[in-house]
Amino acid sequence: MKESLKELLVQLEKDCTQPIEQLAAMLKKSKEEVAAQIKQLEDEKIIVKYQPIINWEKAGEDKVTAIIDVRITPQREVGFDAIAERIYRFPEVVNLYLMSGAYDLSVMVEGHTLKEVSKFVSTKLSTIDGIISTTTHFMLKPYKYAGVIINDRETDHRLVVSP
């Protein structure tokens, strides 16, 4: 990948709401050139989606998030992919990763209540053929998400200088 495209991706990842004029100025390119590069990256599915980071607690919405460690038996010919595909099709599943280590898949699930999430695990997830075991971890409080500090209490981030 060209270095200029990589720099554009870095800038968009930091803040995808930047105006094209600002991106063009930072990258020392024309607006038309930057717009064409963004379109190309979207068409090639390098840029998959633009998504805001929302502090749901501040918005007054209660959400329960759980990370579920799943151990599975890989299937002949397809390995982990067939079971992973069944899991990621559930609307409750937010993220799904193949992992190395003590478990095979890491599934992030969101619901409105603990009961809703636990019902998903017990009735939908753990009943899939090939799943050996699940371990559910409920997230209690987010501190940082996608590189962004959620509730930054400090207003001044400068280091204290003392004599």
C-alpha positions as CSV (number, residue, x, y, z in Angstrom):
1,M,0.0,0.0,0.0
2,K,1.2,3.5,-0.9
3,E,2.5,5.5,2.0
4,S,0.0,8.4,1.1
5,L,-3.0,6.0,1.4
6,K,-1.7,4.7,4.7
7,E,-1.4,8.2,6.1
8,L,-4.9,9.0,4.9
9,L,-6.2,5.8,6.7
10,V,-4.3,6.9,9.9
11,Q,-6.0,10.3,9.8
12,L,-9.4,8.8,9.2
13,E,-9.0,6.3,12.0
14,K,-8.1,9.2,14.4
15,D,-11.2,11.2,13.3
16,C,-13.3,10.3,10.3
17,T,-15.4,13.5,10.7
18,Q,-12.5,15.7,9.5
19,P,-13.6,17.7,6.5
20,I,-11.9,16.7,3.2
21,E,-10.3,20.2,3.0
22,Q,-8.5,19.6,6.3
23,L,-7.4,16.1,5.2
24,A,-6.2,17.5,1.9
25,A,-4.2,20.2,3.7
26,M,-2.6,17.7,6.1
27,L,-1.7,15.3,3.3
28,K,-0.6,18.1,0.9
29,K,-3.0,17.0,-1.8
30,S,-6.1,18.4,-3.6
31,K,-9.6,17.9,-2.2
32,E,-10.5,15.9,-5.4
33,E,-7.5,13.6,-5.0
34,V,-8.3,12.9,-1.3
35,A,-12.0,12.3,-2.2
36,A,-11.0,9.9,-4.9
37,Q,-8.7,8.0,-2.6
38,I,-11.4,7.7,0.1
39,K,-13.9,6.4,-2.6
40,Q,-11.2,3.9,-3.8
41,L,-10.6,2.7,-0.2
42,E,-14.4,2.3,0.4
43,D,-14.9,0.4,-2.9
44,E,-12.0,-2.0,-2.0
45,K,-13.6,-2.6,1.4
46,I,-10.4,-1.3,3.1
47,I,-12.6,1.3,4.8
48,V,-15.5,-0.9,6.0
49,K,-17.6,1.5,8.0
50,Y,-17.5,4.8,9.8
51,Q,-18.7,4.5,13.4
52,P,-19.0,7.0,16.2
53,I,-17.9,6.1,19.8
54,I,-20.9,6.7,22.1
55,N,-20.9,6.9,25.8
56,W,-24.2,5.1,26.4
57,E,-24.1,5.7,30.1
58,K,-24.0,9.4,29.6
59,A,-26.8,9.1,27.0
60,G,-29.0,7.5,29.7
61,E,-29.1,4.1,28.1
62,D,-28.4,0.9,30.0
63,K,-26.4,-1.7,28.1
64,V,-24.8,-4.8,29.3
65,T,-21.7,-6.0,27.5
66,A,-20.2,-9.4,28.0
67,I,-17.1,-11.1,26.6
68,I,-17.5,-14.8,26.2
69,D,-14.6,-17.2,25.9
70,V,-15.7,-20.1,23.7
71,R,-13.9,-23.4,23.3
72,I,-14.9,-25.4,20.2
73,T,-14.1,-28.5,18.3
74,P,-12.9,-27.5,14.8
75,Q,-14.8,-29.1,12.0
76,R,-13.2,-31.2,9.2
77,E,-12.4,-29.1,6.0
78,V,-13.6,-25.8,7.5
79,G,-11.8,-25.6,10.9
80,F,-13.3,-22.8,13.1
81,D,-14.9,-20.8,10.3
82,A,-18.3,-22.6,10.1
83,I,-19.0,-22.3,13.8
84,A,-17.8,-18.7,13.8
85,E,-20.1,-17.9,10.9
86,R,-23.1,-19.3,12.8
87,I,-22.1,-17.2,15.9
88,Y,-21.5,-13.9,14.1
89,R,-24.9,-14.0,12.4
90,F,-26.7,-13.5,15.8
91,P,-27.7,-9.8,16.2
92,E,-26.6,-9.8,19.9
93,V,-22.9,-10.5,18.7
94,V,-21.0,-7.2,18.4
95,N,-17.5,-8.6,17.8
96,L,-16.0,-12.1,17.2
97,Y,-12.4,-13.1,17.1
98,L,-10.4,-16.3,16.6
99,M,-7.9,-16.4,19.5
100,S,-4.8,-18.3,20.4
101,G,-4.4,-19.7,23.9
102,A,-6.8,-21.3,26.4
103,Y,-10.0,-20.7,24.3
104,D,-10.7,-20.5,20.6
105,L,-13.2,-17.7,20.1
106,S,-13.8,-14.4,21.9
107,V,-17.4,-13.2,21.5
108,M,-18.5,-9.8,22.5
109,V,-22.3,-9.6,23.1
110,E,-24.5,-6.7,24.0
111,G,-28.0,-6.7,25.6
112,H,-30.2,-4.6,27.8
113,T,-30.0,-6.7,30.9
114,L,-27.8,-9.4,32.5
115,K,-30.7,-11.8,32.1
116,E,-31.0,-11.1,28.3
117,V,-27.2,-11.8,27.8
118,S,-27.2,-14.9,30.0
119,K,-30.3,-16.2,28.1
120,F,-28.4,-15.7,24.8
121,V,-25.5,-17.7,26.1
122,S,-27.6,-20.5,27.5
123,T,-30.2,-20.9,24.7
124,K,-28.4,-19.8,21.5
125,L,-24.6,-19.9,21.9
126,S,-23.9,-23.0,24.1
127,T,-26.4,-25.1,22.2
128,I,-24.4,-24.9,18.9
129,D,-22.9,-28.3,17.9
130,G,-19.1,-28.2,18.3
131,I,-19.1,-25.8,21.3
132,I,-17.3,-27.5,24.2
133,S,-17.6,-24.7,26.8
134,T,-18.2,-21.0,27.4
135,T,-16.9,-18.6,30.1
136,T,-18.8,-15.3,30.4
137,H,-17.2,-12.1,31.7
138,F,-19.5,-9.1,32.2
139,M,-17.9,-5.7,31.6
140,L,-18.5,-3.5,34.6
141,K,-17.1,-0.1,33.4
142,P,-15.4,1.1,30.2
143,Y,-12.3,3.3,30.7
144,K,-11.0,3.4,27.2
145,Y,-12.5,2.2,23.9
146,A,-10.8,2.2,20.4
147,G,-8.0,4.4,21.7
148,V,-10.4,7.0,23.2
149,I,-10.6,7.7,27.0
150,I,-14.3,7.5,27.9
151,N,-14.6,9.5,31.0
152,D,-11.6,11.8,31.1
153,R,-11.7,13.6,34.5
154,E,-8.5,15.6,34.0
155,T,-8.8,18.8,32.0
156,D,-5.1,19.6,32.0
157,H,-2.8,16.9,30.7
158,R,0.4,18.7,31.1
159,L,3.1,17.3,33.4
160,V,3.6,19.0,36.7
161,V,6.9,20.9,36.8
162,S,8.4,21.4,40.2
163,P,11.7,23.0,41.3
